[in-house]
Amino acid sequence: MPDRILVVDDEEAIREIVCAILAAAGYSWKQASSGMEALALLNSGEVFELMLSDLMMADLDGIGLLERTKERFPDMPVVMVTAVHDISVALAAIRNGAHDYLLKPFEREQLLNTVGRALEHRRLKAENRNYQMNLESLVEARTNELKLANVDLERSYDITLQALGDALDLKDAETEGHSRRVTAFTIAIARAMGVPREQILVIARGAFLHDIGKMAIPDNILRKPGKLDDTERAIMKEHCYHGYQMLKKIPFLVEACDIVYSHQEHFDGSGYPRALKGTEIPLGARIFSVADTLDAIISDRPYRPARTLTQARTEIQAWSGRQFDPEVVQVFLKMPDDIFEDLRREINAQSYPFSYSATARS
């Protein structure tokens, strides 16, 4: 289908000459004898690929026509046709959005060359816009694919962590349910502290796997019903280092392994295995320390029954600044009891695999 060109000039003879040249070159055209008539044609819904407009016309000149059309029809180039003495006005029109200008009188080749350049410019703009739109669609599609891949990858992480946790439960029955509860408590405290979501996910991994190093502890020590002697206690303390060594080899757990390594450190430097102090201890490990003690106090143990949340708060507050980070303790003390009660009830009632990432998102 030939390109359609709107020819606007208040001199009929010029319109006829221009249209005859365009028709001979294979273009489709339509005439308008004034700026207002041209506006009416454009507003009627007719589509034109190019407008050739005289500059000086009575009712609405070329500048006025350009101003009214450039916003509504931005893809239609406009070529101003003008006499030599109007050249400064024509240049001003170009600064205001006209594509080019053509001086009267003009030769046939001048007209066709100007028209050809304007239509080629329009075609290139349209191709570029389509390319950009296709590129944006492609980027969006790839982004969605990546998001889905990340969801699948995160799900595989959950399965991996669950497998590791199940393996530990088989070796040390006392840990059953503890890792799930302490992870949920750690996430809740981290949220209350305003920790960013991505960091919470890392902290959750470390909390869930904090005792994974116990898999390297001999069964006769790990399952010993009585009190450990000094040598056995020293071996048991090595579980932090063993857990660190195990997890640092797994790419998606590299950040979390520092929490595993530091989860028995105390804020005053009296912990193990490295006697870290204050902010030398990773934030996740400082948060975990409070959550871990909370779960230990409010859970049944072979040597004592569970105590209340109030008793747990009192004991944790008493050790603020020694075992625990005072900032973490202050946030914990302000949190309502029902947060921890609801979490404990939900975790204990779960009969399906625990998802640390789902807990961190919810």
C-alpha positions as a printed NumPy array, in Angstrom:
array([[  0.   ,   0.   ,   0.   ],
       [  1.531,   3.363,  -1.072],
       [  2.399,   5.983,   1.497],
       [ -0.331,   8.629,   1.926],
       [  0.735,  12.255,   1.821],
       [ -1.375,  15.272,   2.812],
       [ -0.597,  18.331,   0.66 ],
       [ -1.639,  21.625,   2.3  ],
       [ -1.412,  24.893,   0.333],
       [ -3.813,  27.749,  -0.294],
       [ -2.692,  27.981,  -3.949],
       [ -4.502,  25.428,  -6.071],
       [ -1.918,  25.454,  -8.854],
       [  0.893,  24.51 ,  -6.46 ],
       [ -1.223,  21.758,  -4.921],
       [ -1.925,  20.293,  -8.337],
       [  1.733,  20.346,  -9.367],
       [  2.857,  18.704,  -6.114],
       [  0.141,  16.039,  -6.271],
       [  0.927,  15.243,  -9.9  ],
       [  4.619,  14.699,  -9.057],
       [  3.69 ,  12.505,  -6.092],
       [  1.197,  10.451,  -8.105],
       [  3.775,   9.852, -10.859],
       [  6.211,   8.582,  -8.187],
       [  3.616,   6.102,  -6.877],
       [  2.475,   7.942,  -3.761],
       [ -1.129,   8.321,  -2.618],
       [ -2.14 ,  11.877,  -1.766],
       [ -4.903,  14.16 ,  -0.6  ],
       [ -5.246,  17.943,  -0.839],
       [ -6.25 ,  20.589,   1.712],
       [ -6.593,  24.246,   0.734],
       [ -6.076,  25.611,   4.257],
       [ -4.717,  24.767,   7.677],
       [ -8.223,  24.333,   9.055],
       [ -9.201,  21.951,   6.247],
       [ -6.047,  19.934,   6.931],
       [ -6.936,  19.714,  10.637],
       [-10.417,  18.514,   9.757],
       [ -8.992,  15.75 ,   7.549],
       [ -6.543,  14.657,  10.252],
       [ -9.2  ,  14.719,  12.964],
       [-11.576,  12.682,  10.801],
       [ -9.405,   9.627,  11.355],
       [ -7.677,   9.52 ,   7.989],
       [ -4.078,   8.388,   8.352],
       [ -1.201,  10.078,   6.547],
       [  2.46 ,   9.117,   6.594],
       [  3.608,  12.662,   5.74 ],
       [  2.275,  16.198,   5.557],
       [  3.626,  18.826,   3.128],
       [  2.42 ,  22.196,   4.395],
       [  2.776,  25.707,   3.023],
       [  4.125,  28.129,   5.584],
       [  2.081,  31.219,   4.766],
       [ -1.7  ,  30.613,   4.688],
       [ -4.596,  32.869,   5.612],
       [ -6.754,  31.209,   8.264],
       [ -4.188,  28.949,   9.946],
       [ -0.56 ,  29.194,   8.834],
       [  1.944,  26.357,   8.709],
       [  3.36 ,  27.127,  12.161],
       [ -0.089,  26.992,  13.745],
       [ -0.916,  23.771,  11.885],
       [  2.381,  22.247,  13.047],
       [  1.698,  23.152,  16.691],
       [ -1.751,  21.559,  16.574],
       [ -0.617,  18.337,  14.933],
       [  2.778,  17.494,  16.427],
       [  1.406,  16.34 ,  19.821],
       [ -1.562,  14.401,  18.455],
       [  0.261,  12.886,  15.474],
       [  3.884,  12.624,  16.629],
       [  4.741,   9.883,  14.123],
       [  3.744,  11.962,  11.086],
       [  6.681,  14.053,   9.818],
       [  5.879,  17.56 ,   8.583],
       [  7.788,  19.274,   5.783],
       [  7.327,  23.04 ,   5.536],
       [  7.115,  24.463,   1.99 ],
       [  8.166,  28.108,   1.899],
       [  9.513,  30.945,  -0.195],
       [ 13.142,  31.995,   0.124],
       [ 12.328,  35.098,   2.204],
       [ 10.593,  32.857,   4.796],
       [ 13.706,  30.745,   5.461],
       [ 14.243,  32.008,   9.035],
       [ 10.619,  31.154,   9.856],
       [ 11.041,  27.713,   8.318],
       [ 14.128,  27.064,  10.45 ],
       [ 12.161,  28.122,  13.531],
       [  9.483,  25.627,  12.507],
       [ 12.088,  22.859,  12.405],
       [ 13.16 ,  23.789,  15.934],
       [  9.514,  23.398,  16.922],
       [  9.174,  19.923,  15.452],
       [  9.036,  20.14 ,  11.654],
       [ 11.12 ,  17.461,   9.97 ],
       [ 12.45 ,  19.53 ,   7.042],
       [ 11.683,  22.42 ,   4.744],
       [ 11.43 ,  22.827,   0.964],
       [ 12.086,  26.124,  -0.814],
       [  9.801,  27.453,  -3.558],
       [ 10.252,  27.152,  -6.46 ],
       [ 11.518,  23.575,  -6.317],
       [ 12.422,  20.955,  -8.884],
       [ 10.727,  17.567,  -9.129],
       [ 13.813,  15.74 ,  -7.794],
       [ 14.081,  18.133,  -4.852],
       [ 10.5  ,  17.381,  -3.865],
       [ 10.872,  13.631,  -4.205],
       [ 14.2  ,  13.56 ,  -2.371],
       [ 12.741,  15.564,   0.526],
       [  9.652,  13.337,   0.641],
       [ 11.811,  10.193,   0.489],
       [ 14.032,  11.345,   3.355],
       [ 11.035,  12.234,   5.522],
       [  9.3  ,   8.885,   4.921],
       [ 12.538,   6.972,   5.548],
       [ 12.967,   8.869,   8.815],
       [  9.42 ,   7.91 ,   9.807],
       [ 10.061,   4.265,   8.898],
       [ 13.272,   4.138,  10.936],
       [ 11.551,   5.694,  13.948],
       [  8.759,   3.141,  13.713],
       [ 11.254,   0.275,  13.431],
       [ 13.213,   1.596,  16.393],
       [ 10.055,   1.906,  18.483],
       [  8.997,  -1.62 ,  17.55 ],
       [ 12.475,  -2.854,  18.403],
       [ 12.319,  -1.148,  21.783],
       [  8.869,  -2.609,  22.452],
       [ 10.033,  -6.079,  21.436],
       [ 13.159,  -5.677,  23.53 ],
       [ 11.111,  -4.608,  26.559],
       [  8.807,  -7.583,  26.046],
       [ 11.804,  -9.878,  25.745],
       [ 13.39 ,  -8.443,  28.886],
       [ 10.097,  -8.798,  30.762],
       [  9.728, -12.391,  29.587],
       [ 13.307, -13.225,  30.595],
       [ 12.802, -11.49 ,  33.944],
       [  9.685, -13.549,  34.613],
       [ 11.563, -16.704,  33.632],
       [ 14.361, -15.757,  36.017],
       [ 11.875, -15.128,  38.822],
       [ 10.307, -18.545,  38.267],
       [ 13.763, -20.118,  38.179],
       [ 14.636, -18.388,  41.438],
       [ 11.423, -19.669,  43.021],
       [ 12.304, -23.201,  41.924],
       [ 15.857, -22.756,  43.176],
       [ 14.637, -21.441,  46.522],
       [ 12.307, -24.424,  46.784],
       [ 15.25 , -26.728,  46.171],
       [ 17.105, -24.873,  48.93 ],
       [ 14.237, -25.635,  51.296],
       [ 14.377, -29.302,  50.373],
       [ 18.139, -29.356,  50.93 ],
       [ 17.826, -27.698,  54.317],
       [ 14.998, -30.021,  55.307],
       [ 17.129, -33.009,  54.384],
       [ 19.998, -31.687,  56.49 ],
       [ 17.655, -31.009,  59.397],
       [ 16.093, -34.467,  59.141],
       [ 19.542, -36.025,  59.169],
       [ 20.369, -34.209,  62.397],
       [ 17.05 , -35.214,  63.989],
       [ 17.888, -38.867,  63.295],
       [ 21.208, -38.449,  65.07 ],
       [ 20.047, -36.255,  67.972],
       [ 16.376, -36.69 ,  68.89 ],
       [ 16.606, -33.83 ,  71.398],
       [ 16.861, -31.344,  68.535],
       [ 13.539, -32.374,  66.946],
       [ 11.345, -29.315,  66.414],
       [ 13.927, -27.061,  68.068],
       [ 15.518, -25.855,  64.824],
       [ 12.105, -25.026,  63.361],
       [ 10.947, -23.092,  66.412],
       [ 14.179, -21.199,  66.938],
       [ 14.236, -20.25 ,  63.244],
       [ 10.692, -18.863,  63.448],
       [ 11.581, -16.942,  66.647],
       [ 14.759, -15.576,  65.046],
       [ 12.837, -14.378,  61.984],
       [ 10.219, -12.668,  64.177],
       [ 12.85 , -10.775,  66.193],
       [ 14.793,  -9.835,  63.043],
       [ 11.612,  -8.406,  61.507],
       [ 10.889,  -6.416,  64.65 ],
       [ 14.427,  -4.979,  64.362],
       [ 13.769,  -3.883,  60.774],
       [ 16.312,  -6.244,  59.22 ],
       [ 15.935,  -6.315,  55.386],
       [ 14.161,  -9.357,  53.941],
       [ 17.182, -10.683,  52.036],
       [ 19.3  , -10.553,  55.194],
       [ 16.527, -12.3  ,  57.134],
       [ 16.646, -15.185,  54.656],
       [ 20.38 , -15.586,  55.312],
       [ 19.83 , -15.4  ,  59.074],
       [ 17.021, -17.968,  58.821],
       [ 19.299, -20.428,  57.045],
       [ 21.936, -20.035,  59.734],
       [ 19.362, -20.405,  62.524],
       [ 17.827, -23.519,  60.999],
       [ 21.207, -25.221,  60.608],
       [ 22.909, -23.895,  63.745],
       [ 23.45 , -27.363,  65.228],
       [ 24.295, -29.173,  62.   ],
       [ 27.882, -29.606,  63.207],
       [ 26.632, -32.054,  65.843],
       [ 26.507, -34.634,  63.058],
       [ 30.303, -34.784,  63.434],
       [ 30.141, -35.396,  67.199],
       [ 30.501, -39.049,  68.306],
       [ 27.214, -40.664,  69.336],
       [ 28.553, -41.668,  72.748],
       [ 29.029, -37.972,  73.552],
       [ 26.015, -36.567,  71.712],
       [ 23.58 , -39.052,  73.275],
       [ 25.212, -39.374,  76.688],
       [ 22.403, -39.199,  79.276],
       [ 24.585, -37.867,  82.07 ],
       [ 26.818, -34.856,  82.488],
       [ 29.758, -34.518,  80.079],
       [ 33.276, -34.48 ,  81.454],
       [ 35.788, -31.775,  80.474],
       [ 37.15 , -33.699,  77.491],
       [ 33.689, -34.558,  76.208],
       [ 32.563, -30.976,  76.692],
       [ 35.529, -29.747,  74.648],
       [ 34.622, -32.146,  71.835],
       [ 30.976, -31.033,  71.947],
       [ 32.043, -27.392,  71.583],
       [ 33.678, -28.282,  68.291],
       [ 30.257, -28.627,  66.654],
       [ 30.27 , -24.894,  65.762],
       [ 33.467, -25.286,  63.768],
       [ 32.33 , -28.565,  62.203],
       [ 29.075, -26.931,  61.086],
       [ 30.985, -24.017,  59.598],
       [ 33.294, -26.346,  57.686],
       [ 30.344, -28.331,  56.335],
       [ 28.278, -25.364,  55.157],
       [ 30.998, -23.144,  53.702],
       [ 31.361, -25.674,  50.886],
       [ 27.731, -25.126,  49.831],
       [ 27.478, -21.912,  47.708],
       [ 24.004, -20.781,  48.824],
       [ 24.938, -21.3  ,  52.505],
       [ 28.248, -19.406,  52.476],
       [ 26.789, -16.358,  54.256],
       [ 24.767, -18.455,  56.685],
       [ 27.778, -20.494,  57.78 ],
       [ 29.168, -17.518,  59.752],
       [ 26.038, -17.584,  61.906],
       [ 26.488, -21.306,  62.467],
       [ 30.114, -20.695,  63.441],
       [ 29.179, -17.894,  65.886],
       [ 25.917, -19.071,  67.446],
       [ 27.548, -19.918,  70.791],
       [ 29.423, -16.629,  71.143],
       [ 28.438, -14.283,  73.997],
       [ 28.144, -10.532,  73.767],
       [ 30.737, -10.002,  76.528],
       [ 33.296, -12.274,  74.834],
       [ 32.844, -15.259,  77.142],
       [ 31.43 , -17.579,  74.485],
       [ 33.067, -20.017,  72.087],
       [ 34.727, -21.04 ,  69.79 ],
       [ 36.477, -17.72 ,  69.043],
       [ 35.533, -15.578,  72.072],
       [ 34.053, -12.919,  69.796],
       [ 32.728,  -9.807,  71.512],
       [ 29.968,  -7.271,  70.806],
       [ 29.496,  -6.465,  67.118],
       [ 32.301,  -8.839,  66.188],
       [ 29.518, -11.417,  66.428],
       [ 27.341, -11.445,  63.26 ],
       [ 23.954,  -9.778,  63.802],
       [ 22.148, -13.005,  62.874],
       [ 24.033, -14.899,  65.582],
       [ 23.2  , -12.214,  68.168],
       [ 19.512, -12.43 ,  67.285],
       [ 19.631, -16.228,  67.223],
       [ 21.177, -16.312,  70.711],
       [ 18.07 , -14.692,  72.213],
       [ 15.693, -16.88 ,  70.171],
       [ 17.614, -20.045,  71.082],
       [ 17.527, -19.306,  74.801],
       [ 13.84 , -18.421,  74.585],
       [ 13.016, -21.792,  73.009],
       [ 15.182, -23.646,  75.514],
       [ 13.39 , -22.039,  78.471],
       [  9.81 , -22.456,  77.242],
       [ 10.305, -26.048,  75.987],
       [ 10.238, -29.271,  78.008],
       [ 13.629, -30.814,  78.724],
       [ 14.405, -34.281,  80.168],
       [ 15.773, -32.659,  83.304],
       [ 13.011, -30.004,  83.796],
       [  9.555, -28.942,  82.579],
       [  8.974, -25.932,  80.338],
       [  8.837, -22.526,  81.979],
       [  6.689, -19.52 ,  81.048],
       [  7.366, -16.731,  78.59 ],
       [  7.464, -14.287,  81.495],
       [ 10.198, -16.318,  83.155],
       [ 12.087, -16.46 ,  79.852],
       [ 11.883, -12.68 ,  79.453],
       [ 13.161, -12.169,  82.99 ],
       [ 16.146, -14.466,  82.489],
       [ 17.074, -13.045,  79.087],
       [ 16.874,  -9.492,  80.44 ],
       [ 19.125, -10.5  ,  83.372],
       [ 21.807, -11.64 ,  80.911],
       [ 21.566,  -8.572,  78.66 ],
       [ 25.021,  -7.181,  78.004],
       [ 26.655, -10.44 ,  79.051],
       [ 25.32 , -13.314,  76.962],
       [ 22.995, -11.188,  74.819],
       [ 23.172,  -8.024,  72.734],
       [ 21.251,  -5.339,  74.731],
       [ 19.746,  -3.91 ,  71.543],
       [ 18.324,  -7.282,  70.53 ],
       [ 17.049,  -7.853,  74.067],
       [ 15.239,  -4.506,  74.126],
       [ 13.435,  -5.314,  70.864],
       [ 12.572,  -8.804,  72.106],
       [ 11.139,  -7.491,  75.399],
       [  8.777,  -5.151,  73.534],
       [  7.32 ,  -7.917,  71.366],
       [  3.896,  -9.311,  72.422],
       [  3.738, -12.796,  73.959],
       [  1.221, -14.02 ,  71.385],
       [  3.79 , -13.741,  68.572],
       [  5.944, -16.446,  70.141],
       [  3.029, -18.486,  71.446],
       [  1.385, -18.571,  68.015],
       [  4.647, -19.449,  66.285],
       [  5.417, -22.257,  68.723],
       [  1.902, -23.669,  68.357],
       [  2.04 , -23.547,  64.551],
       [  5.519, -25.093,  64.312],
       [  4.707, -27.868,  66.773],
       [  1.523, -28.692,  64.846],
       [  3.264, -28.962,  61.47 ],
       [  3.206, -32.39 ,  59.913],
       [  4.789, -31.193,  56.656],
       [  8.348, -30.059,  55.882],
       [  9.276, -26.707,  57.38 ],
       [ 10.145, -23.92 ,  54.898],
       [ 12.452, -21.266,  56.316],
       [ 12.051, -19.094,  53.202],
       [  8.245, -19.201,  53.341],
       [  8.394, -18.304,  57.037],
       [ 10.715, -15.402,  56.283],
       [  8.364, -14.108,  53.542],
       [  5.073, -14.457,  55.429]])
